[in-house]
Amino acid sequence: MRQPGLMPALLLSLLLPTAVSAQAVFLTSEPPRAEVVLDGVVLENLTPVLLTDLDPGRTYRAEVRRNGYLPATVDLTAAADSATVRSLNLEPEHVFGRFETTPMSAGDLSPEEGEMGLPAGNYRLLPENTTGGYRAVPEWQGQRWLDTIERALPFTIGVTALLSVAEFTRHTQGQDPDYSYIAVAWGVNLALLGTDVALQFRRDGWRRQWEPSLIERDPASERFWFEKGEDALSGGDFGTARDAFAVILDTYPDSPYYASVLYRSGRLAVLMGDRETGRQLLETLCRERPVPEFYDRSCRVLADMAAARGEVEEALVWLDRITYVNDDMSRQEVDRARSRLKASSQPQ
């Protein structure tokens, strides 16, 4: 008889990704979460991605692109007997500078906090009262027109008001006032005021689409939380480690530590008895953040967890997905594990 919990292979083929062959390529980028166009086809997942079902010896052209960075292209060729890794460092469309400002109400800008990368353009530094840092607000292309109108409005309104008073004085003195040019002047002021309001609406709408950068790194930086989690983990404080890693997962999706934290959090959840959460985290790593350092390890852990649940077919699928991209995964050991699983599923 088949073991309880053994799932049919057909059902598993629908629930799990297909097995990974040796003709696989890990494509990573720095920063991550960049779009990949493979031979003209936009892939669903962002980097890092694991490209499978590639023809050995065939050259594929991949374009990696992300907003704020120059697109990069790379030729990919899958090896017949091993998985390969290609990494790209995207060149930012940034200008890097150091800001020197006079003291502001939110505090001085220290040299360590004064480095930031922004798309080329003009910016204004605004103090953030809640954090003590600065927010870089981009200057809208129509900002100069808006500034000119806002500088001109007080002057034109003031002059028009003085002329209106002068004509009214003439009227009180029994002279015939000329209100025609006064009406034109007020009309011009109303037109300028309407243009000012319209430009402000357009500028505010444009700013809402632009994500401002905050010049404030510590303590709420991904490195701070990663090191806090690592220290807690090494000290056996699993609860603190879990909470620190959760900050990165919830707040810093672009962090270079993200895949590492996914793996650590998954293993930590299993260690703390929450096997379902651990499984979900490791599956997320394999599906959305397949980095070479942790992909095979996650597949092996997921295979062991499936085997412990008695789901032999699922365990075999995870073993088949191992790419052996790193030397720490032995083909012989995986083959022995596969043989044991197959033997355990045989009728007694």
C-alpha positions in Angstrom: 0.0 0.0 0.0 1.0 3.6 -0.5 1.8 5.6 2.5 -0.9 7.9 3.9 -0.6 11.5 2.6 1.1 10.4 -0.6 -0.1 12.9 -3.3 -0.5 11.8 -6.9 2.3 13.1 -9.2 -0.3 14.6 -11.5 -1.7 16.8 -8.8 1.7 17.9 -7.6 2.7 18.9 -11.2 -0.2 21.4 -11.0 0.7 22.7 -7.5 4.5 22.9 -7.7 6.8 24.4 -10.3 8.4 21.9 -12.7 11.6 20.2 -11.8 14.8 22.1 -12.6 17.2 20.5 -15.0 20.9 21.2 -15.2 20.3 23.6 -18.1 19.4 26.4 -15.7 20.7 29.9 -15.3 20.5 32.1 -12.2 20.2 35.7 -13.2 20.7 38.2 -10.4 21.0 42.0 -10.4 22.1 44.6 -8.0 19.8 46.2 -7.1 17.3 43.3 -7.2 13.7 43.4 -8.3 14.5 44.4 -11.9 12.4 43.4 -14.9 13.8 40.8 -17.2 13.1 40.6 -20.9 14.3 37.3 -22.4 14.5 37.2 -26.1 11.8 39.9 -26.3 9.5 38.2 -23.8 8.9 40.0 -20.5 9.2 37.5 -17.6 6.6 37.5 -14.8 9.2 37.4 -12.0 11.7 40.1 -11.1 15.3 39.5 -10.4 16.7 37.3 -9.0 15.2 34.7 -11.4 15.9 31.1 -12.1 15.7 30.4 -15.9 14.9 26.8 -16.6 14.0 24.8 -19.7 16.8 26.4 -21.7 18.2 24.7 -24.7 21.9 23.7 -24.1 24.3 25.6 -26.3 21.7 28.2 -27.4 22.5 31.8 -26.7 19.7 33.9 -25.2 19.6 37.7 -25.0 18.4 39.0 -21.6 17.7 42.7 -20.9 17.4 43.8 -17.3 15.8 47.1 -16.5 14.6 49.0 -13.6 13.3 52.6 -13.1 16.2 54.9 -12.2 18.8 52.7 -13.7 20.3 52.2 -17.2 19.1 49.0 -18.8 21.7 46.2 -19.1 21.9 43.3 -21.6 23.7 40.0 -21.2 24.0 36.9 -23.3 23.0 33.7 -21.5 24.1 30.2 -22.5 22.9 27.2 -20.5 25.5 24.6 -19.9 24.5 21.0 -20.5 25.7 19.5 -17.3 25.5 22.3 -14.7 23.7 25.4 -13.6 25.3 28.7 -14.2 25.1 32.1 -12.5 25.1 35.5 -14.2 25.1 38.7 -12.1 24.6 42.2 -13.3 25.3 45.5 -11.5 22.9 48.1 -12.9 24.4 51.5 -13.5 22.2 54.1 -11.9 20.9 57.1 -13.7 22.0 59.0 -10.6 24.2 61.9 -9.6 26.0 61.3 -6.3 26.7 64.3 -4.3 27.4 65.7 -0.8 25.1 68.4 0.4 26.4 71.3 2.5 23.7 73.2 4.1 23.3 75.8 6.9 21.7 74.5 10.1 18.0 74.0 9.8 15.3 73.4 12.4 15.6 69.6 12.0 19.3 69.6 12.7 22.5 69.7 10.7 23.2 67.3 7.9 26.2 65.2 9.1 28.8 64.0 6.5 27.8 60.4 7.0 24.2 61.2 6.2 25.0 63.7 3.4 25.6 61.0 0.7 22.6 60.0 -1.4 21.9 59.1 -5.0 19.2 60.8 -6.9 18.1 60.9 -10.6 19.7 63.8 -12.4 17.8 67.0 -11.8 17.3 69.8 -9.3 16.2 69.1 -5.7 15.2 70.9 -2.6 16.1 69.6 0.8 13.3 69.8 3.3 13.7 68.9 7.0 11.8 65.9 8.4 10.7 66.9 11.9 9.8 63.4 12.9 13.1 61.8 12.1 15.6 64.6 12.2 16.6 63.8 8.6 16.0 65.5 5.3 13.7 64.7 2.4 14.9 65.5 -1.1 12.0 66.9 -3.1 12.5 67.0 -6.9 12.0 70.2 -8.7 9.1 69.9 -11.2 9.9 71.0 -14.7 7.3 73.8 -14.5 8.6 75.0 -11.1 10.3 78.0 -12.6 7.1 79.2 -14.2 5.3 78.6 -10.9 7.9 80.5 -9.0 7.8 83.4 -11.4 4.0 83.7 -11.2 4.1 83.5 -7.4 6.8 86.2 -7.2 4.9 88.4 -9.7 1.4 88.1 -8.1 2.0 90.2 -5.0 3.5 92.9 -7.2 0.8 92.9 -9.8 -2.0 92.8 -7.2 -0.3 95.6 -5.2 0.1 97.8 -8.3 -3.5 97.1 -9.4 -4.8 98.0 -5.9 -2.9 101.3 -5.9 -4.3 102.2 -9.4 -7.7 101.3 -8.2 -7.4 103.5 -5.2 -6.1 106.3 -7.4 -9.1 106.1 -9.7 -11.5 105.9 -6.8 -9.8 109.1 -5.4 -10.4 110.8 -8.7 -14.0 109.8 -8.5 -14.4 111.3 -5.0 -12.9 114.5 -6.2 -15.5 114.8 -8.9 -13.2 113.8 -11.8 -14.1 111.1 -14.3 -12.3 107.9 -13.4 -11.1 105.5 -16.1 -11.9 102.0 -14.8 -11.3 100.2 -18.1 -7.6 99.5 -17.6 -8.3 98.7 -13.9 -10.7 95.9 -15.1 -8.1 94.6 -17.5 -5.5 94.6 -14.7 -7.7 92.7 -12.3 -8.5 90.3 -15.1 -4.8 89.7 -15.6 -4.4 89.1 -11.8 -7.2 86.6 -11.8 -5.7 84.8 -14.8 -2.3 84.6 -13.1 -4.0 83.4 -9.9 -5.9 80.7 -11.8 -2.7 79.6 -13.6 -0.9 79.5 -10.2 -3.5 77.2 -8.7 -3.5 74.9 -11.8 0.3 74.6 -11.8 0.3 73.8 -8.1 -2.2 70.9 -8.7 -0.1 69.6 -11.6 3.1 69.8 -9.5 1.5 68.1 -6.5 0.2 65.3 -8.7 3.6 64.8 -10.2 5.3 64.7 -6.8 2.9 62.0 -5.6 4.2 59.7 -8.3 7.8 60.3 -7.2 9.1 58.5 -4.1 11.2 60.9 -2.1 14.4 59.8 -0.6 15.1 60.3 3.1 18.7 61.1 4.2 18.4 59.1 7.3 20.0 55.7 7.4 20.4 54.7 11.1 19.1 53.2 13.2 16.2 52.1 11.0 18.3 50.6 8.2 18.3 47.1 6.8 21.8 46.6 7.9 20.9 47.6 11.5 18.0 45.1 11.6 20.0 42.3 9.9 22.9 42.6 12.4 20.4 42.8 15.3 18.8 39.6 14.1 22.1 37.9 13.6 23.3 38.8 17.0 20.1 37.6 18.6 20.3 34.4 16.6 23.8 33.7 17.7 22.8 34.4 21.3 19.9 32.0 21.2 17.2 34.8 21.4 15.1 33.4 18.6 12.1 35.7 19.3 14.2 38.9 18.9 15.9 37.4 15.8 12.5 36.6 14.2 11.2 40.1 14.9 14.3 41.9 13.6 14.2 39.8 10.4 10.5 40.5 10.0 11.3 44.3 9.8 13.5 43.6 6.7 10.9 41.4 5.1 8.1 44.0 5.7 10.0 47.2 5.1 13.0 46.6 2.8 12.1 44.5 -0.2 15.1 45.9 -2.1 17.6 45.0 0.7 20.6 42.9 -0.3 19.9 40.9 2.8 16.3 40.0 1.8 17.0 36.5 0.4 19.3 35.7 3.3 16.6 36.8 5.7 14.0 34.7 4.0 16.2 31.6 4.4 17.1 32.4 8.0 13.5 33.2 8.9 12.2 30.0 7.3 14.7 27.9 9.2 14.0 29.8 12.4 10.3 29.3 12.0 10.8 25.6 11.6 13.1 25.5 14.7 10.5 27.4 16.7 7.8 24.8 15.7 5.9 26.9 13.1 6.6 24.6 10.2 3.9 26.0 8.0 5.3 29.5 8.2 8.8 28.1 7.6 7.6 26.2 4.5 5.9 29.4 3.1 9.0 31.5 3.6 11.3 28.9 2.0 8.9 28.5 -0.9 8.8 32.2 -1.4 12.6 32.2 -1.6 12.6 29.5 -4.3 9.8 31.2 -6.2 10.6 34.9 -5.9 14.2 35.2 -4.7 16.1 32.3 -6.1 19.6 33.3 -5.3 22.3 30.7 -5.8 23.5 30.8 -2.2 20.2 29.7 -0.7 18.1 28.1 -3.5 19.5 24.6 -3.3 19.5 24.7 0.5 15.9 25.7 0.6 14.9 23.0 -1.9 16.6 20.4 0.3 14.9 21.6 3.5 11.6 21.7 1.7 12.2 18.1 0.5 13.0 17.0 4.1 9.9 18.7 5.4 7.7 17.0 2.8 9.2 13.7 3.5 8.5 14.1 7.2 4.9 14.8 6.4 4.8 11.6 4.3 4.4 13.5 1.1 6.9 11.5 -0.9 6.0 12.8 -4.4 6.4 16.4 -3.2 9.7 15.6 -1.6 11.0 14.1 -4.9 9.9 17.2 -6.8 11.9 19.4 -4.5 14.9 17.1 -4.8 14.6 17.3 -8.6 14.7 21.1 -8.4 18.2 21.2 -6.9 20.6 22.7 -9.3 23.9 21.8 -7.6 25.1 25.4 -8.3 27.1 25.3 -5.1 29.7 22.7 -3.9 27.9 22.3 -0.6 25.2 20.2 -2.2 26.4 16.7 -3.1 24.8 14.8 -6.0 25.5 11.5 -4.3 23.8 12.5 -1.1 20.7 13.8 -3.0 20.6 10.6 -5.1 20.7 8.5 -1.9 17.9 10.6 -0.4 15.9 10.1 -3.6 16.4 6.4 -3.5 15.3 6.1 0.1 12.1 8.1 -0.7 11.3 5.9 -3.7 11.9 2.8 -1.7 9.7 4.0 1.1 6.8 4.5 -1.3 6.9 1.0 -2.7 4.1 -1.4 -1.6 5.1 -3.6 1.3 
